[in-house]
Amino acid sequence: MTALKTATASKRALITGITGQDGSYLADLLVEKGYDVHGMVRRTSSVSTQRIEHLLAWNQPKITLHTGDLGDTTSIQRVLKESQPHEIYHLGAQSHVHHSFTQPLYTADVVALGTLRLLEAAVQLAKTQEVRFYNAASSEMFGDATLVPQNEATPFNPRSPYACAKVFAYHQTINHREAYGLFASNGILFNHESPRRGEQFVTRKITLAAARIKLGLQEKLELGNLDAQRDWGYAWDYVNAMWLMLQQKSPGDYVVATNETHTVREFLDETFRLLDLDPEKHVKINQSLFRPSEVPLLKGDYSKAEKDLGWKPKTTFTQLVKLMVEADLDLARKEAAGG
C-alpha cells in the first residue's frame, strides 16, 4: 500500500451521478485510493448500474449506494447524514445539451437548483466535520466564446438551457465558498469521452454505429452539425483532475481540457478510417439534430491546472478514438453473436 493510499484510507466520499460515465470512473479511482465510496442514485423503475457493476459484487461490495434526488432537499439531507462524506463530488445532472432545449425547466431544476440544494446541505454538514465540495462545471458555459482558447477568466456566453443552468451552479459554488467558507471548487471540464459514454452523445453514437455497420448490424448513421469544433479528452484523465482539486490547500476553479480542437467530422473520419469504412456511404445529415443555438468552437487552456495541480492530459485524440472504437467493436461482436 502506497503512502498516498494509506493517507486516504479513512476518507469517505459521496458521488452524485455515480452511475454515469464520470461517476463510474471516479468511483474506480477512489476505491483504488482506499476511500469509503458512497453514491447517490435516483429511485426509478429501472436503475442502470451497468457502469459500476464490477464495484457492486454481492459478497464484497466496494461502494454503498443511497437513493436520493437532486430535486428533493429532504432526500439530499438524508443521503449526506447517512454517508457523512469528507469529500462530495457533484456530477449528477441532466447532462445532454440537446435535450435541455426540450426540457428546459427540468434541466434548470436539476442542474441549477439541484446544485444549490446540495451546497446548502454541505454547508450544514461542514458545521460538524470537514467537507470538501467539487462541482462539475462545463465548457458549454463559454458558449459562443469571444476568446480562444478559453481559460478561467474567459467570460461566459451560454447558448443552451443546460449551459445557463451550469453558469448558475458555478457561481453558487463560488458564493458558498466566499460566504460560508466552504471548501468548494469548480472543474470547468471540456468534452471528455470514453467507452462508458452514453450512446446519445455524438462521439459514442459515432463509434458504436460504425462498429455495428462494420459487422452488418446497422446500415446508416444520422448526425447533425459536423463542423462543430470541440476539445475532446479522455474521461479517466479528467476524473483524476477532480480528485486533485480537492487535495489542495485552498479551493479554486480550474479548466480541464487538452488545448486542442477537432471537428465532429474529424472524429467521424478517424473512426471510419480505423474500421476501413467510407462515411460517404453510411452517414446522413439530419437537420433535426442541429441545436437551435449552435456552439461553433470550444478549446480549453489547462495551464492553471498544470501549474497548481500538476495535471495534464495523458491521452491523445487518436488514442481516445481508437480506445472507443475497439471497445464498441467488441460490444458489436457480442451483439452479433447473440443474434
Secondary structure per residue as TSV (DSSP state, phi and psi in degrees):
chain	resnum	aa	ss	phi	psi
A	1	M	-	360.0	129.7
A	2	T	-	-75.8	165.3
A	3	A	H	-61.9	-39.0
A	4	L	H	-63.8	-41.5
A	5	K	H	-66.2	-38.7
A	6	T	H	-64.0	-39.5
A	7	A	H	-65.5	-28.3
A	8	T	H	-101.6	2.5
A	9	A	T	-60.7	-30.3
A	10	S	T	-95.0	1.2
A	11	K	-	-79.9	143.8
A	12	R	E	-112.6	135.9
A	13	A	E	-126.2	142.5
A	14	L	E	-115.9	130.1
A	15	I	E	-117.4	117.2
A	16	T	E	-83.6	144.3
A	17	G	T	73.9	30.9
A	18	I	T	-66.9	-22.1
A	19	T	T	-85.8	-4.2
A	20	G	S	-84.0	-179.4
A	21	Q	H	-55.7	-57.5
A	22	D	H	-67.2	-41.1
A	23	G	H	-60.8	-38.5
A	24	S	H	-70.4	-41.8
A	25	Y	H	-66.6	-39.9
A	26	L	H	-64.3	-40.0
A	27	A	H	-60.2	-43.5
A	28	D	H	-57.4	-46.2
A	29	L	H	-63.4	-46.1
A	30	L	H	-70.0	-37.7
A	31	V	H	-61.0	-43.4
A	32	E	H	-59.9	-33.0
A	33	K	T	-88.5	2.4
A	34	G	T	90.9	13.8
A	35	Y	-	-73.2	154.7
A	36	D	E	-88.9	104.5
A	37	V	E	-99.3	130.2
A	38	H	E	-121.5	146.6
A	39	G	E	-131.0	143.7
A	40	M	E	-102.6	127.6
A	41	V	E	-129.0	147.6
A	42	R	-	-76.5	142.7
A	43	R	-	-82.2	109.9
A	44	T	-	-129.0	176.3
A	45	S	S	-67.9	-23.9
A	46	S	S	-145.9	89.5
A	47	V	-	-74.8	121.7
A	48	S	-	-90.0	113.7
A	49	T	-	-115.5	21.9
A	50	Q	G	-55.3	-41.2
A	51	R	G	-71.7	-18.3
A	52	I	G	-120.0	15.2
A	53	E	G	-57.1	-35.7
A	54	H	G	-67.3	-14.2
A	55	L	G	-100.6	0.2
A	56	L	-	-115.3	24.5
A	57	A	-	-51.9	130.8
A	58	W	T	-61.2	-32.9
A	59	N	T	-86.6	-19.5
A	60	Q	S	-155.3	68.0
A	61	P	-	-64.7	141.1
A	62	K	S	-98.4	-8.4
A	63	I	E	-137.5	160.4
A	64	T	E	-118.5	129.2
A	65	L	E	-102.3	142.9
A	66	H	E	-128.2	137.7
A	67	T	E	-83.2	134.3
A	68	G	-	-166.4	168.8
A	69	D	-	-142.5	131.9
A	70	L	T	-66.8	-12.5
A	71	G	T	-90.7	-0.8
A	72	D	-	-127.3	106.9
A	73	T	H	-59.5	-42.0
A	74	T	H	-60.9	-42.7
A	75	S	H	-69.0	-34.5
A	76	I	H	-63.7	-45.8
A	77	Q	H	-61.7	-38.9
A	78	R	H	-65.5	-43.3
A	79	V	H	-62.6	-41.2
A	80	L	H	-67.5	-35.6
A	81	K	H	-66.5	-40.2
A	82	E	H	-71.3	-38.2
A	83	S	H	-92.9	-26.9
A	84	Q	-	47.9	56.8
A	85	P	-	-76.8	145.7
A	86	H	S	-86.7	-26.4
A	87	E	E	-132.1	131.8
A	88	I	E	-114.7	122.5
A	89	Y	E	-109.2	107.5
A	90	H	E	-94.7	97.9
A	91	L	-	-113.6	-12.7
A	92	G	-	-67.2	137.9
A	93	A	S	-173.5	166.1
A	94	Q	-	-86.5	100.5
A	95	S	-	-100.4	5.2
A	96	H	-	-96.9	117.3
A	97	V	H	-61.6	-46.6
A	98	H	H	-60.3	-41.3
A	99	H	H	-66.7	-25.2
A	100	S	H	-65.9	-22.1
A	101	F	H	-74.3	-29.0
A	102	T	H	-94.3	-16.2
A	103	Q	S	-130.6	58.1
A	104	P	H	-67.1	-39.1
A	105	L	H	-71.0	-42.3
A	106	Y	H	-62.1	-44.4
A	107	T	H	-59.5	-45.2
A	108	A	I	-63.8	-40.0
A	109	D	I	-66.1	-45.0
A	110	V	I	-76.1	-47.7
A	111	V	I	-77.0	-48.3
A	112	A	I	-83.1	-63.4
A	113	L	I	-70.7	-29.9
A	114	G	H	-61.3	-40.2
A	115	T	H	-65.0	-42.0
A	116	L	H	-62.9	-42.3
A	117	R	H	-60.3	-43.1
A	118	L	H	-68.7	-39.5
A	119	L	H	-61.3	-43.0
A	120	E	H	-61.7	-41.9
A	121	A	H	-67.0	-36.9
A	122	A	H	-65.4	-38.4
A	123	V	H	-62.1	-40.3
A	124	Q	H	-66.5	-42.5
A	125	L	H	-64.6	-34.8
A	126	A	T	-66.3	-12.5
A	127	K	T	-72.6	-20.0
A	128	T	T	-115.6	-14.8
A	129	Q	S	-159.3	166.4
A	130	E	-	-70.1	132.7
A	131	V	-	-136.5	132.5
A	132	R	E	-120.0	139.8
A	133	F	E	-123.9	127.8
A	134	Y	E	-112.5	128.6
A	135	N	E	-111.4	129.1
A	136	A	E	-81.7	96.0
A	137	A	E	-84.4	-176.0
A	138	S	E	-145.7	146.1
A	139	S	G	-63.6	-20.3
A	140	E	G	-61.4	-19.0
A	141	M	G	-62.5	-29.0
A	142	F	T	-72.7	-29.2
A	143	G	-	55.5	-129.1
A	144	D	S	-81.9	76.4
A	145	A	-	-66.0	143.8
A	146	T	S	-87.2	-16.9
A	147	L	S	-125.7	142.4
A	148	V	S	-134.9	128.1
A	149	P	S	-77.4	169.1
A	150	Q	B	-93.3	136.7
A	151	N	-	-128.7	-168.5
A	152	E	T	-65.7	-18.4
A	153	A	T	-99.1	-3.3
A	154	T	S	-69.7	131.4
A	155	P	-	-62.2	144.6
A	156	F	-	-82.0	144.5
A	157	N	-	-145.0	65.9
A	158	P	-	-61.4	144.0
A	159	R	-	-125.3	21.4
A	160	S	S	-157.2	159.2
A	161	P	H	-57.2	-36.8
A	162	Y	H	-60.5	-48.9
A	163	A	H	-64.5	-40.3
A	164	C	H	-61.2	-41.9
A	165	A	H	-66.3	-37.5
A	166	K	H	-66.7	-35.4
A	167	V	H	-63.0	-43.1
A	168	F	H	-58.6	-48.4
A	169	A	H	-63.2	-38.9
A	170	Y	H	-59.4	-50.3
A	171	H	H	-70.1	-32.9
A	172	Q	H	-66.1	-35.5
A	173	T	H	-63.3	-44.1
A	174	I	H	-65.0	-39.9
A	175	N	H	-61.2	-43.2
A	176	H	H	-69.9	-29.7
A	177	R	H	-66.4	-45.3
A	178	E	H	-81.5	-35.5
A	179	A	H	-83.4	-35.4
A	180	Y	H	-117.6	-1.1
A	181	G	-	74.0	16.4
A	182	L	-	-70.4	134.3
A	183	F	E	-72.3	98.7
A	184	A	E	-135.1	126.1
A	185	S	E	-124.6	147.2
A	186	N	E	-106.6	131.3
A	187	G	E	-104.5	111.1
A	188	I	E	-87.5	87.0
A	189	L	E	-86.2	128.3
A	190	F	-	-82.3	174.1
A	191	N	-	-52.3	130.7
A	192	H	E	-138.8	134.2
A	193	E	E	-126.8	172.6
A	194	S	-	-179.2	173.4
A	195	P	T	-63.7	-16.0
A	196	R	T	-91.1	3.1
A	197	R	S	-63.3	144.1
A	198	G	-	-62.8	145.6
A	199	E	T	-68.5	-13.7
A	200	Q	T	-83.6	-10.8
A	201	F	S	-85.8	144.7
A	202	V	H	-60.3	-38.1
A	203	T	H	-64.9	-48.1
A	204	R	H	-70.2	-34.1
A	205	K	H	-58.5	-40.7
A	206	I	H	-69.0	-50.7
A	207	T	H	-67.3	-38.1
A	208	L	H	-70.9	-42.5
A	209	A	H	-63.9	-41.8
A	210	A	H	-62.7	-41.8
A	211	A	H	-63.6	-41.1
A	212	R	H	-67.6	-38.1
A	213	I	H	-63.4	-41.6
A	214	K	H	-58.5	-36.0
A	215	L	T	-97.0	8.6
A	216	G	T	76.3	17.4
A	217	L	S	-90.4	-12.1
A	218	Q	-	-150.9	150.2
A	219	E	-	-108.9	-43.1
A	220	K	-	-124.5	156.5
A	221	L	E	-130.8	122.7
A	222	E	E	-100.4	129.8
A	223	L	E	-133.2	165.6
A	224	G	S	-99.7	-119.9
A	225	N	-	-75.0	110.8
A	226	L	T	-84.5	-10.2
A	227	D	T	-95.0	-5.1
A	228	A	-	-61.4	134.8
A	229	Q	E	-107.8	130.8
A	230	R	E	-133.6	157.7
A	231	D	-	-100.5	101.8
A	232	W	-	-103.7	127.7
A	233	G	E	-125.6	-175.6
A	234	Y	E	-100.5	128.4
A	235	A	H	-56.8	-37.1
A	236	W	H	-61.0	-41.8
A	237	D	H	-60.0	-38.2
A	238	Y	H	-76.1	-32.8
A	239	V	H	-69.5	-25.3
A	240	N	H	-63.9	-37.5
A	241	A	H	-65.2	-38.3
A	242	M	H	-57.7	-48.6
A	243	W	H	-62.5	-42.7
A	244	L	H	-60.6	-35.8
A	245	M	H	-60.6	-35.2
A	246	L	T	-89.1	4.2
A	247	Q	T	-103.1	1.7
A	248	Q	S	-81.1	164.5
A	249	K	S	-69.1	-33.0
A	250	S	S	-131.8	148.6
A	251	P	-	-74.4	160.6
A	252	G	-	-168.8	-179.8
A	253	D	E	-120.1	134.1
A	254	Y	E	-137.9	135.5
A	255	V	E	-79.6	132.3
A	256	V	E	-120.7	114.6
A	257	A	-	-159.7	-170.1
A	258	T	-	-117.9	-10.0
A	259	N	S	61.5	29.3
A	260	E	-	-130.4	154.6
A	261	T	-	-132.3	141.8
A	262	H	E	-139.8	147.4
A	263	T	E	-82.3	162.1
A	264	V	H	-59.2	-36.4
A	265	R	H	-61.0	-40.0
A	266	E	H	-63.4	-42.2
A	267	F	H	-62.7	-42.7
A	268	L	H	-61.8	-48.8
A	269	D	H	-63.7	-41.1
A	270	E	H	-66.4	-39.3
A	271	T	H	-62.1	-49.1
A	272	F	H	-69.5	-32.3
A	273	R	H	-62.6	-42.7
A	274	L	H	-63.0	-27.4
A	275	L	T	-103.2	6.9
A	276	D	T	55.9	48.8
A	277	L	-	-119.7	155.2
A	278	D	-	-103.8	111.2
A	279	P	H	-60.9	-28.0
A	280	E	H	-60.2	-28.3
A	281	K	H	-85.1	-16.8
A	282	H	H	-126.7	-14.5
A	283	V	E	-102.9	132.0
A	284	K	E	-122.5	135.6
A	285	I	E	-86.1	127.0
A	286	N	-	-115.8	113.6
A	287	Q	G	-62.2	-25.6
A	288	S	G	-69.4	-14.9
A	289	L	G	-89.8	-2.0
A	290	F	S	-77.0	146.7
A	291	R	-	-75.8	148.8
A	292	P	S	-58.4	-35.6
A	293	S	S	-127.8	110.7
A	294	E	-	-82.3	150.3
A	295	V	-	-111.6	104.5
A	296	P	-	-73.0	-36.4
A	297	L	B	-149.6	124.3
A	298	L	-	-127.6	129.5
A	299	K	-	-149.7	121.5
A	300	G	B	-102.4	143.7
A	301	D	-	-103.4	108.5
A	302	Y	-	-95.4	17.9
A	303	S	H	-60.8	-34.1
A	304	K	H	-66.4	-41.9
A	305	A	H	-64.0	-37.9
A	306	E	H	-66.7	-41.2
A	307	K	H	-70.3	-47.9
A	308	D	H	-86.1	-36.7
A	309	L	H	-102.6	-15.4
A	310	G	-	72.2	26.2
A	311	W	-	-105.4	142.1
A	312	K	-	-155.4	155.4
A	313	P	-	-66.7	144.6
A	314	K	-	-108.6	-15.4
A	315	T	S	-111.1	126.5
A	316	T	-	-79.5	167.8
A	317	F	H	-59.2	-48.3
A	318	T	H	-67.0	-35.9
A	319	Q	H	-64.0	-40.0
A	320	L	H	-64.0	-47.1
A	321	V	H	-61.2	-44.8
A	322	K	H	-61.6	-42.7
A	323	L	H	-59.0	-43.5
A	324	M	H	-71.6	-40.4
A	325	V	H	-63.0	-44.9
A	326	E	H	-62.9	-40.6
A	327	A	H	-66.4	-41.3
A	328	D	H	-76.0	-28.1
A	329	L	H	-66.3	-39.8
A	330	D	H	-63.0	-42.4
A	331	L	H	-64.0	-41.6
A	332	A	H	-64.8	-37.3
A	333	R	H	-62.6	-39.4
A	334	K	H	-66.6	-38.3
A	335	E	H	-63.2	-43.0
A	336	A	H	-64.5	-40.8
A	337	A	H	-66.6	-27.8
A	338	G	T	-85.6	1.4
A	339	G	-	86.6	360.0
